[in-house]
Amino acid sequence: MPSATFVKPSESALVQLNTLHQDLVHFDLPREKAFVLYALVSKLNSQNDIKVDHFAQKKVLWDLESILQGAIPEFAENDFGSKVKEAYEETWPTNFS
């Protein structure tokens, strides 16, 4: 069984890492809304005729789809589609029975 050793990064390495990521924006998003956002971004990315004002908008959509795929562990599961449907219902309930 492979083993891993944790090596504490030096303070200068941490400062450099933090400097590289100082322009990042972080926000909290409930899991069900992340599913809904992923479905929307994926749909937009699959449309070849999507109208954008600048190609940078298309790139950001591609990047966002990739980020969401990495952030949602369930993405790799076979029933991901059903999880998206559940997220739709949690976000905007349509079944009131």
C-alpha positions in Angstrom: 0.0 0.0 0.0 1.5 3.3 -1.0 2.2 5.8 1.7 2.3 9.6 1.7 4.4 12.0 3.6 3.2 15.4 4.4 5.8 18.1 4.1 5.0 21.4 5.6 5.6 24.1 3.0 8.0 26.9 3.9 6.6 30.3 4.8 8.0 31.8 1.7 6.3 29.1 -0.4 3.0 29.9 1.3 3.4 33.6 0.7 4.2 33.0 -3.0 1.2 30.7 -3.3 -1.1 33.3 -1.6 0.3 35.9 -3.9 -0.5 33.8 -7.0 -4.1 33.4 -5.9 -4.8 36.9 -4.5 -7.2 37.8 -7.3 -9.5 34.8 -6.8 -13.1 35.3 -5.7 -14.6 32.7 -3.4 -18.3 32.3 -2.6 -20.4 29.7 -0.9 -23.0 28.0 -3.0 -25.5 25.4 -1.7 -24.9 22.0 -3.3 -28.4 21.9 -5.0 -27.7 25.3 -6.6 -24.3 24.1 -7.7 -26.1 21.2 -9.5 -28.5 23.7 -11.2 -25.7 26.0 -12.1 -23.7 23.2 -13.6 -26.7 22.1 -15.7 -27.2 25.6 -17.0 -23.5 26.2 -17.8 -23.2 22.8 -19.4 -26.3 23.5 -21.6 -24.9 26.9 -22.6 -21.5 25.4 -23.4 -23.2 22.7 -25.6 -24.9 25.3 -27.8 -22.7 26.2 -30.8 -24.7 29.2 -31.7 -24.7 30.9 -28.2 -24.4 34.7 -28.6 -21.7 36.3 -26.5 -20.4 39.9 -26.5 -16.8 38.8 -26.2 -15.1 35.4 -26.5 -13.8 35.8 -22.9 -17.4 35.1 -21.8 -17.4 31.8 -23.6 -14.0 30.9 -22.0 -15.4 31.8 -18.5 -18.4 29.5 -19.1 -16.0 26.6 -20.1 -13.9 27.3 -17.0 -16.9 27.5 -14.7 -18.1 24.1 -16.1 -14.8 22.6 -15.3 -14.6 24.1 -11.8 -18.1 22.9 -11.0 -17.2 19.4 -12.2 -14.3 19.3 -9.9 -16.3 20.7 -7.0 -19.2 18.2 -7.2 -18.0 14.7 -6.3 -21.3 13.2 -7.4 -20.6 14.4 -11.0 -18.8 11.0 -11.7 -21.8 9.0 -10.4 -24.1 7.2 -12.9 -27.2 8.9 -11.4 -26.0 12.4 -11.7 -29.0 13.4 -13.9 -31.4 12.3 -11.1 -29.4 14.4 -8.7 -29.8 17.4 -10.9 -33.6 16.8 -11.1 -33.7 16.6 -7.3 -31.7 19.9 -7.1 -34.2 21.6 -9.5 -37.0 20.6 -7.2 -35.2 21.7 -4.1 -34.4 25.0 -5.6 -37.8 25.7 -7.2 -40.4 23.3 -5.9 -43.1 22.2 -8.3 -44.5 19.2 -6.5 -46.7 20.5 -3.6 -48.5 17.2 -2.8 
